[in-house]
Amino acid sequence: MKYLVVSDNHGDRDVLVDLAETYRGKVERIFHCGDSELEPTDSLWQDFKVVKGNCDYDPAFPEKIVEKTEMDTIFMTHGHLANVRYDLTTLSLQASQASANIALFGHTHEIGCEVRANILYLNPGSIRLPRGPIQLQSYAIIESTEDKYHVQYFGRNHQPFKELSFNFSKY
């Protein structure tokens, strides 16, 4: 299964429209990890699973989502309430409590992915305002198979960053 993960577009609706149009029918789910700064009633959300970020003020956005697919259980939150700037401890507890094997988050605007205790943790970075040592506007696609995850990061032009491609065993 393929999942597109994006976060922190901070009001840039056009980039999300482009992602939806480009990947509709090519991925099983599109996840937005918060800080869209769009209205929760926006028709764009028909294509996305979305959570509330610290810059999304409408209470209609959920703070977390647990999404079950044929292959995975995915926990998603923005991350500000899980203190992801400091470590992944709270996020790990939340993902474990949800029996998730994938945990998605944003907030830091920094690209990152790793597997700990059979859970893939992924931050797609920011599609608009990247921070940290990797200053690339980015989103990620996770390809989940029976025994592994393949994570590929992409730029706004939908071209892969060849050096940001990762394979992880599920077990």
Backbone as CSV, one residue per row, in Angstrom:
resi,resn,N_x,N_y,N_z,CA_x,CA_y,CA_z,C_x,C_y,C_z
1,MET,0.842,-1.178,0.000,0.000,0.000,0.000,0.885,1.238,0.000
2,LYS,0.396,2.290,-0.613,1.143,3.547,-0.671,0.372,4.636,0.045
3,TYR,1.122,5.389,0.868,0.564,6.502,1.616,1.403,7.742,1.354
4,LEU,0.750,8.831,0.981,1.431,10.116,0.855,1.254,10.854,2.174
5,VAL,2.341,11.456,2.652,2.318,12.189,3.924,2.886,13.583,3.693
6,VAL,2.108,14.598,4.099,2.522,15.990,3.939,2.178,16.732,5.226
7,SER,2.840,17.843,5.461,2.578,18.631,6.665,3.012,20.072,6.466
8,ASP,2.465,20.923,7.323,2.950,22.288,7.503,3.039,23.083,6.205
9,ASN,1.901,23.153,5.477,1.871,23.997,4.279,1.556,25.448,4.625
10,HIS,1.105,25.718,5.850,0.880,27.072,6.371,0.218,28.014,5.365
11,GLY,-0.997,27.639,4.957,-1.810,28.508,4.119,-1.635,28.340,2.625
12,ASP,-0.642,27.598,2.183,-0.424,27.385,0.756,-1.368,26.273,0.284
13,ARG,-2.566,26.648,-0.101,-3.570,25.680,-0.541,-3.198,25.057,-1.880
14,ASP,-2.595,25.845,-2.756,-2.291,25.377,-4.109,-1.401,24.133,-4.109
15,VAL,-0.453,24.059,-3.196,0.429,22.890,-3.176,-0.354,21.630,-2.805
16,LEU,-1.367,21.775,-1.956,-2.183,20.618,-1.591,-3.103,20.211,-2.744
17,VAL,-3.638,21.183,-3.461,-4.447,20.886,-4.645,-3.598,20.113,-5.651
18,ASP,-2.367,20.567,-5.861,-1.453,19.903,-6.785,-1.175,18.458,-6.341
19,LEU,-0.925,18.256,-5.050,-0.676,16.892,-4.553,-1.898,15.999,-4.768
20,ALA,-3.076,16.511,-4.440,-4.297,15.718,-4.604,-4.515,15.353,-6.075
21,GLU,-4.351,16.318,-6.963,-4.555,16.049,-8.389,-3.500,15.099,-8.947
22,THR,-2.267,15.227,-8.492,-1.177,14.390,-8.989,-1.294,12.947,-8.503
23,TYR,-1.718,12.759,-7.253,-1.675,11.420,-6.659,-3.026,10.729,-6.503
24,ARG,-4.110,11.398,-6.843,-5.437,10.773,-6.740,-5.440,9.491,-7.582
25,GLY,-5.771,8.365,-6.948,-5.786,7.071,-7.628,-4.437,6.377,-7.702
26,LYS,-3.379,7.059,-7.265,-2.032,6.474,-7.304,-1.541,6.059,-5.925
27,VAL,-2.158,6.582,-4.870,-1.845,6.196,-3.500,-3.153,5.831,-2.806
28,GLU,-3.053,4.960,-1.787,-4.271,4.542,-1.087,-4.804,5.606,-0.136
29,ARG,-3.908,6.394,0.483,-4.331,7.444,1.410,-3.374,8.631,1.281
30,ILE,-3.929,9.828,1.538,-3.113,11.040,1.654,-3.346,11.584,3.060
31,PHE,-2.250,11.724,3.811,-2.299,12.191,5.198,-1.700,13.582,5.297
32,HIS,-2.384,14.453,6.041,-1.862,15.795,6.316,-1.692,15.926,7.822
33,CYS,-0.461,16.160,8.256,-0.110,16.168,9.681,-0.313,17.519,10.361
34,GLY,-1.113,18.395,9.795,-1.486,19.625,10.483,-0.728,20.867,10.068
35,ASP,-1.220,21.990,10.578,-0.766,23.334,10.230,-1.007,23.643,8.751
36,SER,-2.243,23.349,8.335,-2.653,23.728,6.981,-3.044,25.200,6.942
37,GLU,-3.635,25.687,8.045,-4.214,27.022,8.137,-5.365,27.216,7.154
38,LEU,-6.024,26.105,6.814,-7.212,26.145,5.972,-8.438,25.849,6.829
39,GLU,-9.609,26.078,6.301,-10.848,25.797,7.015,-11.128,24.294,7.005
40,PRO,-11.687,23.773,8.076,-12.000,22.335,8.098,-13.095,21.954,7.105
41,THR,-13.849,22.925,6.597,-14.906,22.674,5.620,-14.402,22.749,4.178
42,ASP,-13.129,23.013,3.980,-12.565,23.126,2.630,-12.803,21.811,1.872
43,SER,-13.273,21.906,0.650,-13.543,20.712,-0.166,-12.287,19.891,-0.417
44,LEU,-11.147,20.495,-0.297,-9.869,19.809,-0.478,-9.728,18.612,0.463
45,TRP,-10.301,18.701,1.650,-10.139,17.628,2.651,-10.835,16.333,2.257
46,GLN,-11.611,16.342,1.193,-12.187,15.090,0.695,-11.103,14.106,0.281
47,ASP,-9.941,14.620,-0.100,-8.827,13.773,-0.540,-7.832,13.459,0.569
48,PHE,-7.955,14.083,1.724,-6.945,13.983,2.776,-7.539,13.483,4.087
49,LYS,-6.723,12.797,4.868,-6.955,12.602,6.294,-6.135,13.701,6.943
50,VAL,-6.751,14.507,7.805,-6.068,15.696,8.320,-6.270,15.832,9.822
51,VAL,-5.235,16.327,10.504,-5.320,16.631,11.936,-5.030,18.109,12.173
52,LYS,-5.373,18.534,13.365,-5.193,19.921,13.787,-3.745,20.165,14.212
53,GLY,-3.175,21.242,13.701,-1.858,21.671,14.146,-1.977,22.838,15.113
54,ASN,-0.862,23.280,15.636,-0.879,24.399,16.577,-1.255,25.721,15.908
55,CYS,-1.261,25.785,14.575,-1.696,26.983,13.849,-3.058,26.797,13.194
56,ASP,-3.732,25.700,13.510,-5.102,25.452,13.052,-6.001,25.663,14.260
57,TYR,-6.846,26.664,14.198,-7.579,27.077,15.391,-8.998,26.542,15.481
58,ASP,-9.517,25.980,14.412,-10.890,25.491,14.440,-10.956,24.144,15.165
59,PRO,-11.801,24.012,16.170,-11.895,22.753,16.918,-12.500,21.611,16.108
60,ALA,-12.965,21.872,14.894,-13.512,20.799,14.065,-12.426,19.836,13.569
61,PHE,-11.180,20.295,13.551,-10.078,19.395,13.185,-9.804,18.449,14.352
62,PRO,-9.654,17.154,14.099,-9.275,16.243,15.191,-7.808,16.423,15.566
63,GLU,-7.481,16.207,16.831,-6.087,16.320,17.267,-5.276,15.087,16.924
64,LYS,-5.958,13.954,16.742,-5.261,12.740,16.338,-6.232,11.863,15.563
65,ILE,-5.664,10.982,14.768,-6.450,10.042,13.961,-5.776,8.682,14.055
66,VAL,-6.582,7.654,14.129,-6.102,6.279,13.950,-6.804,5.757,12.714
67,GLU,-6.037,5.418,11.701,-6.565,4.957,10.420,-6.080,3.527,10.176
68,LYS,-7.022,2.631,9.976,-6.677,1.232,9.697,-6.835,0.974,8.214
69,THR,-5.814,0.359,7.641,-5.868,-0.055,6.246,-5.779,-1.582,6.220
70,GLU,-5.788,-2.148,5.045,-5.665,-3.602,4.917,-4.356,-4.112,5.516
71,MET,-3.329,-3.279,5.522,-2.005,-3.723,5.929,-1.486,-3.067,7.206
72,ASP,-1.954,-1.875,7.541,-1.331,-1.104,8.610,-2.371,-0.427,9.503
73,THR,-1.912,-0.096,10.715,-2.660,0.794,11.591,-1.798,2.040,11.754
74,ILE,-2.351,3.172,11.351,-1.593,4.418,11.282,-2.128,5.390,12.326
75,PHE,-1.226,5.880,13.166,-1.548,6.909,14.149,-0.985,8.220,13.632
76,MET,-1.811,9.280,13.622,-1.326,10.577,13.148,-1.749,11.672,14.116
77,THR,-0.805,12.550,14.409,-1.034,13.749,15.196,-0.074,14.814,14.683
78,HIS,-0.329,16.056,15.017,0.598,17.099,14.570,1.938,16.987,15.300
79,GLY,1.881,16.775,16.590,3.109,16.586,17.353,3.335,17.587,18.459
80,HIS,2.712,18.762,18.370,2.942,19.788,19.398,2.451,19.334,20.765
81,LEU,1.394,18.551,20.814,0.880,18.063,22.096,1.626,16.815,22.581
82,ALA,2.486,16.274,21.731,3.289,15.097,22.083,4.759,15.469,22.325
83,ASN,5.063,16.752,22.344,6.434,17.238,22.615,7.484,16.660,21.671
84,VAL,7.143,16.544,20.384,8.075,15.930,19.437,9.323,16.766,19.183
85,ARG,9.332,18.016,19.596,10.566,18.809,19.471,11.669,18.262,20.364
86,TYR,11.285,17.551,21.432,12.260,17.081,22.418,12.605,15.612,22.251
87,ASP,11.595,14.770,22.054,11.837,13.348,21.814,10.534,12.704,21.352
88,LEU,10.580,11.412,21.099,9.401,10.708,20.593,8.707,9.873,21.669
89,THR,9.025,10.082,22.930,8.477,9.256,24.002,6.953,9.314,24.058
90,THR,6.386,10.505,24.113,4.931,10.634,24.197,4.269,10.101,22.935
91,LEU,4.819,10.417,21.783,4.289,9.907,20.519,4.343,8.384,20.505
92,SER,5.431,7.821,20.990,5.582,6.364,21.054,4.498,5.736,21.915
93,LEU,4.222,6.328,23.058,3.171,5.812,23.940,1.801,5.906,23.269
94,GLN,1.536,7.013,22.590,0.258,7.185,21.904,0.105,6.174,20.765
95,ALA,1.160,5.989,19.989,1.116,5.044,18.876,0.949,3.611,19.387
96,SER,1.659,3.266,20.442,1.537,1.928,21.034,0.128,1.691,21.566
97,GLN,-0.427,2.689,22.236,-1.776,2.569,22.782,-2.804,2.359,21.662
98,ALA,-2.536,2.916,20.491,-3.425,2.756,19.340,-3.119,1.471,18.560
99,SER,-2.151,0.690,19.023,-1.688,-0.531,18.324,-1.246,-0.214,16.901
100,ALA,-0.637,0.945,16.729,-0.192,1.393,15.405,1.173,0.828,15.064
101,ASN,1.394,0.592,13.787,2.721,0.231,13.314,3.358,1.372,12.513
102,ILE,2.585,2.448,12.284,3.106,3.667,11.650,2.617,4.860,12.461
103,ALA,3.531,5.787,12.787,3.185,7.020,13.502,3.634,8.203,12.645
104,LEU,2.693,9.048,12.287,2.956,10.213,11.444,2.807,11.486,12.260
105,PHE,3.708,12.442,12.029,3.653,13.714,12.744,4.370,14.788,11.949
106,GLY,4.120,16.038,12.309,4.769,17.188,11.683,5.356,18.071,12.763
107,HIS,4.985,19.327,12.748,5.300,20.342,13.751,6.729,20.868,13.691
108,THR,7.716,20.014,13.614,9.109,20.478,13.669,9.593,21.037,12.333
109,HIS,8.887,20.732,11.254,9.274,21.131,9.891,10.571,20.443,9.466
110,GLU,10.947,19.366,10.132,12.196,18.667,9.835,11.920,17.253,9.342
111,ILE,12.560,16.885,8.245,12.473,15.547,7.690,13.033,14.548,8.699
112,GLY,12.334,13.421,8.853,12.861,12.365,9.709,12.048,11.099,9.600
113,CYS,12.723,9.959,9.593,12.042,8.675,9.644,12.967,7.650,10.288
114,GLU,12.362,6.782,11.096,13.096,5.717,11.763,12.103,4.680,12.249
115,VAL,12.609,3.487,12.506,11.783,2.437,13.092,12.320,2.147,14.478
116,ARG,11.394,2.138,15.453,11.700,1.768,16.834,10.613,0.814,17.303
117,ALA,11.019,-0.302,17.865,10.069,-1.280,18.418,8.939,-1.580,17.424
118,ASN,9.316,-1.823,16.179,8.383,-2.206,15.110,7.361,-1.132,14.742
119,ILE,7.648,0.126,15.063,6.797,1.246,14.642,7.636,2.183,13.767
120,LEU,7.117,2.492,12.581,7.756,3.481,11.715,7.287,4.861,12.144
121,TYR,8.228,5.736,12.512,7.947,7.131,12.850,8.383,7.966,11.657
122,LEU,7.461,8.812,11.165,7.786,9.595,9.983,7.280,11.020,10.117
123,ASN,8.197,11.951,9.869,7.878,13.365,9.731,8.220,13.726,8.286
124,PRO,7.236,14.209,7.506,7.515,14.520,6.107,8.280,15.820,5.900
125,GLY,8.577,16.528,6.989,9.152,17.862,6.861,8.042,18.852,6.566
126,SER,8.385,19.993,6.052,7.387,21.006,5.687,7.404,21.210,4.181
127,ILE,6.224,21.206,3.589,6.109,21.442,2.152,6.322,22.923,1.813
128,ARG,6.321,23.778,2.842,6.475,25.217,2.596,7.661,25.853,3.309
129,LEU,7.872,25.541,4.584,8.859,26.241,5.406,9.792,25.249,6.116
130,PRO,10.713,24.614,5.388,11.571,23.614,6.033,12.512,24.232,7.058
131,ARG,12.841,23.425,8.067,13.796,23.818,9.105,14.789,22.689,9.307
132,GLY,15.786,22.969,10.126,16.747,21.935,10.493,17.853,21.781,9.474
133,PRO,18.601,20.694,9.590,19.780,20.513,8.738,19.453,20.223,7.275
134,ILE,18.235,19.725,6.984,17.849,19.420,5.602,16.815,20.459,5.171
135,GLN,17.253,21.470,4.464,16.393,22.601,4.084,15.751,22.340,2.721
136,LEU,14.814,21.388,2.688,14.121,21.042,1.456,12.620,21.047,1.691
137,GLN,11.875,21.727,0.830,10.417,21.643,0.889,10.058,20.225,0.457
138,SER,9.331,19.497,1.318,9.205,18.063,1.063,7.880,17.468,1.501
139,TYR,7.604,16.308,0.934,6.570,15.393,1.387,7.143,13.993,1.221
140,ALA,6.464,12.993,1.754,6.993,11.628,1.694,5.923,10.673,1.194
141,ILE,6.385,9.605,0.582,5.515,8.484,0.243,6.078,7.243,0.915
142,ILE,5.200,6.578,1.652,5.540,5.306,2.287,4.932,4.206,1.434
143,GLU,5.746,3.259,1.019,5.229,2.053,0.393,5.371,0.938,1.413
144,SER,4.240,0.406,1.850,4.210,-0.619,2.884,3.893,-1.969,2.248
145,THR,4.791,-2.920,2.458,4.557,-4.279,1.983,4.444,-5.201,3.198
146,GLU,4.315,-6.462,2.943,4.141,-7.426,4.033,5.294,-7.388,5.040
147,ASP,6.525,-7.166,4.557,7.677,-7.274,5.458,8.569,-6.042,5.528
148,LYS,8.242,-4.976,4.768,9.102,-3.791,4.822,8.345,-2.517,4.493
149,TYR,9.013,-1.412,4.808,8.566,-0.076,4.414,9.636,0.505,3.499
150,HIS,9.199,1.142,2.441,10.106,1.950,1.629,9.601,3.384,1.757
151,VAL,10.478,4.292,2.184,10.128,5.707,2.349,10.932,6.507,1.337
152,GLN,10.230,7.323,0.571,10.880,8.200,-0.396,10.370,9.619,-0.174
153,TYR,11.298,10.559,-0.036,10.943,11.974,0.082,10.990,12.618,-1.301
154,PHE,10.075,13.566,-1.515,9.938,14.260,-2.789,9.898,15.764,-2.565
155,GLY,10.258,16.512,-3.610,10.140,17.969,-3.593,8.813,18.408,-4.183
156,ARG,8.575,19.693,-4.147,7.313,20.249,-4.664,7.100,19.963,-6.144
157,ASN,8.188,19.686,-6.870,8.098,19.367,-8.296,7.826,17.877,-8.527
158,HIS,7.589,17.135,-7.440,7.282,15.698,-7.464,8.466,14.832,-7.886
159,GLN,9.642,15.421,-7.874,10.847,14.645,-8.162,11.407,14.099,-6.847
160,PRO,11.854,12.845,-6.859,12.397,12.266,-5.622,13.748,12.865,-5.270
161,PHE,13.994,13.010,-3.976,15.331,13.328,-3.499,16.036,11.984,-3.359
162,LYS,16.929,11.671,-4.296,17.544,10.340,-4.346,18.255,9.975,-3.055
163,GLU,18.843,10.960,-2.389,19.571,10.683,-1.149,18.633,10.509,0.048
164,LEU,17.341,10.757,-0.147,16.356,10.616,0.932,15.382,9.481,0.590
165,SER,15.953,8.297,0.469,15.217,7.074,0.189,15.653,6.040,1.220
166,PHE,14.681,5.420,1.892,15.002,4.544,3.029,14.168,3.274,2.976
167,ASN,14.790,2.164,3.367,14.106,0.880,3.508,14.236,0.419,4.947
168,PHE,13.123,-0.044,5.498,13.092,-0.534,6.860,12.362,-1.875,6.884
169,SER,12.869,-2.806,7.660,12.182,-4.060,7.894,11.049,-3.830,8.867
170,LYS,9.934,-4.528,8.683,8.817,-4.406,9.612,9.056,-5.217,10.880
171,TYR,9.971,-6.176,10.807,10.155,-7.061,11.965,11.608,-7.155,12.395
